[in-house]
Amino acid sequence: MSTARMRRVNEVIREVVGATIGGELQDPRIGFVTVTAVDTSPDLRTAKVHVSVLGSEKEKEATMEGLKAAHGVIQRSLGGQLHMKRTPTLKFVYDDSIERADRLNRLMDSGA
């Protein structure tokens, strides 16, 4: 599959999953979540959804558990909006890159 098509598929999945998390899910465990990236396998069977979560470690763990529990709802929403032969199976992965960048910026600002 061409890399351009793969990028488009990843972007559509990112948008649909982000909209579903932000709009359809009612789980109180799910806090402020940002879908930062999606990596779909070349055969389009699986997609790693990288998410960033704001909050304490306990809130982050609860949010990841909530996403795991809501997997079916998110998968169904994606299947309804993604016009492909096969809908990739989603796997949520915690992404701490935003936190690391923030920590690095604070270190640079402090002159360390």
N, C-alpha and C positions, 0 to 999 in steps of 0.2 A: 504494500500500500504506500502511496506517496506520502511524503512528510507533510505536504500542504494539507492533504485530506485528513491526516491524523491530527494535525493542529486544529483544524475546524471541528472535528469530532470532540476533541478534548475541550475546546472552548464551549461548545454547545452543552456538553455534560456539565461543565463547571457552572454555566449560567442556570441550567435547569435545576441542578442539585441545590445551588445557592438560593434560588427563588423558592424551592420547596421547603428548605429548612427555615427560611425567613417568613414564609407565608402560611404553610399548611400544617406544620407541626405544632402540637399543643402541649408537648411534654415539658413540664416545669424544670426538669433537669437540664434541658438544653438552653445554655446561656447565649452570649454574644459570640456567634460563629462566623468566620470568614472562610470561604473556600478559596484557598490560595493557588491551587494547581490541580490538574488531573493528568495522570499518566495512564494511557490506555495501552494494553498489550497489542502487539502487531496483529494478532488474530481477532481482536476486538471482543474477546470473551471476558476479560476482566479490566477493571479500571480502578486505580488507586486514587482516591480523592483525598488530597492533602488539605487539612483544616487547621486554622489557627483559632484559639479560644482565649478570650480575655477572662481573667479571674484568678482566684487562688488555685493551688494544686488540687484541692478537694473539688472545686467547681469544674476544673478542667476534666478530672476523672469522671465526674457525674455527667458532664456534657458528652464525653466520648461514649459512656454507657447508654445515654439517651439516644445518641445517633445509631448505636448498634441495635438498640431496641426498635428504632424507627426505620431500620433498613428496608423492610418490605414496603412501607409507604413511599419512601424515596425511590426505590427501585420501580414501583408501579407507575409513579409519576413520570419517571424518566422514560419508561417503556411507552407511555402514552404520547410523549412529545418527541421522542427520537425516532425518526423514520428510517430504521435500518432493519435488516433481516434478523439480527440478533441484538438484544440489549445486553451490554456488558454487565457483569456482576460487579457490584460496587464493594470496595473495601476502604474503610476510613482510616486514615493515617494522621497522627498528630504532627503538626508542622510548627516547630519552634523558631523558624528563621526570623520572624518579625520580632520576637523577644530578643534574639541574639543581636539583631541589628540595633534595637533600642538600647541594649546594654552597651554595645560598642559605641554608639553615639554619646551616651552619658559618660563613658570613659574618655572619649576624645574631648568632650566639653569641659571635663574636670581637669584636663591637662595631664592625665596619667600616662 
